[in-house]
Amino acid sequence: MRSQRDPTRYDRGMLLRDRLLARMREMGASPDYVALAAEVLGIRNAPQPLARRLVEQALVVEDRKEAWLRTGERICADAPQAPGVYVLRDANGRALYVGKANNIRRRLRTHFAARRWRQLKPEFARAASGEWQIVGSEIEALLLEAALIRELAPPANVQVSAPVLDTRAIPRTLLRDVIIVLPSAQDDAAELLAVKATGGVRLLRVRRDGTGLAARATMLRRFFAAAAGADTHGAAHESDDGAENRAFDGLAPLVFSWLAGRGASATRLDPHDVGSSRELQRRLKIVLDDNQLFTERIVVIRSGVLSTPARP
């Protein structure tokens, strides 16, 4: 004899909304809301008006969840599988959250995983679009994330005060003006991170073949020669050449903290150990031409080049 299916038992993989709708179809034109609340929602002995309201609310919430999951699928499909910083925005374009990741698409998939819906912050539930910037290094991501949080004040991020050196365990020997040579998101380029002990930060992109290096060396010399005046704004802005010259003034403590830890093996130069823009250009060219750049720490001194193995 063929057994009749127990209407209270459904595939565990079915969404709550699907289970409610399936059971309502079985009940016909006049659903028993008390039974629906008990069988599907697990709420027993609810009065008829309350049971109906609970079922209707559950259907609305599940509709929102479905829309949120579809939004997540669309955002994740467009996102790159690359390291960078991303911003989630609502339908009005307001920034909701700023984050960084080694793989932007993978991180966004965790944000939009179905299992997260019940514990989801209201701000994340309003996400309608995403944007991102690919970066070449961890410190670039840290700087960009901090600057965007300060600029956009997204509600889902924990707002923190500007970084200060007093709260960070940084050896005094590191607290000096420095030029750090970093990988770039652009294959044929490198990033020159210029940092003042007074707080000023510039990130300049330069071609590995040396194109435009003379102009970059001149810009660096002027940056380090300028007074500290505007070094504490804590904002990021672009100069006339856009992404190839960005300022992160006031965020130097982030860089020095990174140098004291995960960035200890980064290649760097002392900007005050050169007497002219031409000499700075020459030393930068030595570094950029080195095949071991980004695999070893390279220190350029007056007599030549000193290489030390990078940390694994």
N, C-alpha and C positions, 0 to 999 in steps of 0.2 A: 504494500500500500504506500502511495506517495504521501510523505509527510508535508503538512502545511508549514510554511516559514513563519517563525515567530516574528511578528511585526516590530518587536522592541529590539531586535538584534540586527545590527548593520555592520558593514565593513568598517573596521577601525580607521581605514585610510580616508573614508568619506568626510568631507567638511561638515561642520555642524549645520550649516545652511542647507546642504544637500540632504542631510538626514531629515531635517524638519520638512522640507518640501516633499520628499518621497513619502513620508508618513501622512502628510496632509492630503496627498493625492489618493492614498489608500482609503482615507476617511471620507472622501467625496466632498459634496458641496457644503456640509456642515461639520467642520473639524471639531473634535473634542479637545479643547485647549487644556483642560485639566490633565487629560491623558498625555497630550503632547509635552506638557511641562514635566510630567513625571517620567515618561519613557525616554525622551531625548535630552531634556535639560537637567534631569536628575532632581527636580524640585517637586516633592510630593505634597499632596493635600492642599495645594494652592487654590483659593477661591476662583471661580470662573473669571471674573473681571481681571484679577491679578495675573492669572495664568495666561490669558489672552495678551495682556500687555507685555509679559515677559517673552512670549513667543515672538511678538511683533518686534520688540527691541532686539532680540537675538538675530532676527532676519536682517534688520538694518545694519547691525554691527558686522555681520558676516558679509553683507554687500560691500561695506567699507573695506573690509579685509581683502576681498577679491580685487577691488579697484587698486588697493595699495600694492598687492602682489603683482598686478599687471604693470603698474608704474615701475616697480622695482625691476621687473624683467626688461622693460624698455631701457631704463637707465643703465643697467648692467650690460646689456647687449652693446651699447655704444661705448662703454668705458674701456680704456686700454689695459692690457695686461702688462703694466709697467709701473715703476715706482713713481710716486708723485703725491700731490696734495689735491684734495677734492672738496667741493662745496655742494651741499644739498640745499635746494631752495624750494619755497612753497609756490603756489600758483600765481602769487603776486610778485614773485621774484625776490622775496625777502630771504636772506641767508638763514638757514635753520641750524646747520652744523658744518664745521670745518674739521677735516681729519687728514691724516697722512698714512701711507701704506707702501709696502714693498711691491704689492700688486694691487692696483686700484680696483680692478674688476672683482678680484677675489674678496677684498674687504667689503665692497658694496654688496656682494652676494650674502655676506654674513649679516649686514644691516637689514636686508630684505628677506631673510629666511622666515618661512611660515611659523616656525616654532617661537619666534620672537614676538609675535603679535600680542599675546596676552600681557607681556611685561613691557610693551613698547611705550616709550615716552611720547606724550601727545605731540611734541614737535616733530618727531620722526614720522608720525602718522600723516602729517600734512605735506610730506615731501612730494614734489611734483616734477622736479628736474634736477639734474646734476651737471657740474662742470669740473674740470680738472686741469692741472698743469703738471706735465711730466718733468721730473728733476733728475740730475745726474749724481747726486750725493745725499747722504743722510743729513748733513748740516744744512744744505740748501732747503731740504724739506722742513727741517726744524725752524729755520728762519721764516720761510714762506708761511708755514702754518701759524706761527706766533703773530706775524704781521697781519694776516687775514683775520684772525680772531680779534685782534685789537681794533682793526678797521671796521669789521662787519658786526661785531658783538652778537654772534649767533646764540639764541636762547638755549640750545641743547649742549653747548660747551660750558665747562666750568670757567668762569671769568677769573683771571689771575692778574695781580699787579705786574708792573713792568719788572723784568729781571734786574736784580742788583748784585753786584759783586760781593757785598757783605754777607749774603746768605749762602754763598757757594764756596765749597772747599777747593780753592784754586791756588796752586803754588805761585808765589810772587814772581818767580822767574818766567812764568808764562804771561804775566800781565804787561805786555809790551806791544808796540805797533808791529804788525806782521802782515805778510802776504802769503796766503795759502793757495796752493795749486790743486784744483779739484777736477774730477771727471765731469763731463757735461752731458746733458741729454742729447746734444748734437754730436754725431759720431766723429766729425772731423775737427772738433773744438775741445777746449778746456775752459774751466771757470777760474778766474782769479778773484779770490775772496780777500779784500783789503779790510783790515780791522784796526781801529785805533783803540788804545787803552782808555781813551776818554769816551768811547761809546760809538763812534761813527763806524758804519759798515757799508762797503760797496761790493757788489758782485758784478764783475766784468767778464763777458765772454770773449775769447780770443781764438783764432784759428791755429791749429797745431802747426801749419806750414809757415806761420809767422806773418801772414797777411794782416796788415793793420796793427802790428805789434808796437811799432814806434809811437803811434797815437795813444795806445793803451798805456805804455810806459810813461808818457807825458801826463796823462790823466791821473795815474797813480801818484806820481811825484807831487802834483798839485793837491791831490786829496790829502796826503800826509803833511804837506806844508801848510795847509789851511788851518785856521783857528778852530777850536772845538765847538764854537757857537751853536751849530744846529745838530750836534751829535746825540741829543737825548730825546728826540721826538718819538721814538718807538714805532715809527710808521714805515711802510714800504712804498716807494714810488719809483717810477721809471723815468729815465732821462729821454733825450730826443731819439736815441737809438733803441728804445723799447726794452725788450727782454734781454738785450745784450749789455745793459748797464742799469742795474737796479740798486736802490738804496734801502738799507734796513737800519737806519739810525736808531740808537738806543738799545740795540739787541746784541751788543758786543759780549755781555756776560754769557749769553747762550753759546757763543763761539768759544770763549775761553773755557767754559765747562766741558765742551765737547773735546777740545784739545787736551784737557787734563784726563780724559777718559778714552772713549772710543776713537777719537781723532788723534791720538798720540803719535801715530805713524804717518800722519799727513805730511806731504812735502811742503816746505815753507821757505820764505826768504825774509831777511831783515831789510826793510825799505830804507833804513838809515845807514846801511853798510855800502851804499853806492853814492858816488859823487855827482852823477848826472843821469838824465833820462836815457842817454845812449848806453851807459853802463848797465842800467836796470834792464833795458831791452836785451842786451847781450846775455845777461844771466838768465833772463826768462827764456830766451831762445835755447840755451843749453838744456834747460829743464824740459821744455816742450819737445825737443829733438830726442830725448833719452827714451829708448825702447822700454826701459824699466819703470817709466813713470806710472804711478798708481799700483805698482807691484812692490816697489821699494820706496823707502823714504829717501828723498834726494835733498841734500843740503849743498847749496852753491856758496863757495867761499872764494876769497880773492885768488887763491892759487889753483882753483879747479873745482871738481865735483867730488862729494863724498856721499856714498850710498850705504844705507843700512837696511836690512830686511824689514819689510812691513810686518805688522802683527797679523796673524792668521785671521 
